[in-house]
């Protein structure tokens, strides 16, 4: 897939690396293993992203390729996104600076939702450490490990067997996680690109301890909703402050109406504006 925006390409792969660190082990800074009946290593190249697969069953190749495309948001239309976001004078500089910026996806909706709950009210590093422990404890070992990737992320059924004390998290977050796992395992909650987004959001909000940020984050990355938005997100608010915009949740929600139907991409631009510049 052609991808002319080198900086946006590098930024997305770097973001996926940060997302995977801890749970999958040490990465070299540009490789992104992603479990899918095996593993895929993604590396940015000139004009495209190079993928190298190691699968337990070659028949999974088509699925692995499709999940890689979703992970990198390769089916988006940057031109249409840019046309909408550039209408807003405040956001226009960010949209023009990285015209090909994509929204990171997920290889598995259930995994993404679990990671989102694990990460509530704690740092990325702490969430990654917790996820790493869960993978080591009840993840299925790969027949053909790929570098640091040695296990699949545990299934909801496997995670549900862990007691609150053994999971190493506060009781309130454990209750939220157990409720999520039960909904996923029973099929009551579907989280993927084909899910009914309205119904999935409703079911997520109904779970104890799951709020707007988690539901919108899951919608953005796992359900591929281009218009998901988290007005109370700290990164969104800091990005708006850097643009000289009032950054309260209410003000952010009002301003975001200008970015519809591509608010997820506005979030990606605001998050990206807080990242340190790449070193050539």
C-alpha positions, 0 to 999 in steps of 0.5 A: 500500500502506498503511503507517502507521508513518511512521518505519519507512517513512522508515528503510527508504527512507533505508537503501536510499539509503545502500545505493545511494550511490556506485554510482549517483551522488548522490541527494537523500536521499529518492529511491532509483533501482533499476535494472530495465530502467530505474529506479524512484524511491521516495519516502516519503509519508503512509501509503505510498511513492510510486513513479515509473518510467522504463523502456526498455520499458513491458512491464517495468512489472509486473516493475518493480512486483513488484521494488519491492514486494520491495525495500520488503518490502511483502508482510510481515506486521508484526502477526505479526512484532511478536507474535513479537518482543515476546515477548522482553522485551529486544527488545520496546522496539525492536519497539514503537518501530518496529512497521512496520519492514521488511527491505530487499530487492533488485531483483536477487539476483545484484547483491546477492550481488556487492555483499555480496562487494565489501563484505567487510571494508571500509566501506560507502563503500569498497564503494560506490566500488568498485561505482561503478567497476564500473558505470561500466566494464561496466554497460549504459547505459540508453536513458532515464537517470533522474537519477543512474541512467545504467547497469544493474548489470553482469551476472555475465558482464560482471563476470567479464571484469574482471581482478584488477588491473583490478578494484581489490581484493585477490586474495583478494576477487577470487577470491571474486568470480570464484567467485561470478560463475562460479556465477551465470553457469552457473546453478549458484547461484540467488539470488532469492525462489524459490530453495531457501534451504538449497541456496543457502546450501550453495553460497555457503558452498562458494565461497572467501572467502564466509562466514556473514555474506555467506551470511546477508545474501544470504538475508535480502535477496535470498532474502527469508528472514525467519529469516536471522541473522548472530550475528557482525555488528558492528551486531547485537552493538552493538545487543545491547550497547545493550540490556544483553545479552551480545553474543558471537556464541555468546550472540547465536545462543542469544538469537536462538532466541526470535525465530524465525521472524523473526530477519531482522526482529530484525536490522533492529530492532537495526541501526535502533536504532543509526541517529541519530534522524530530525530533524523 
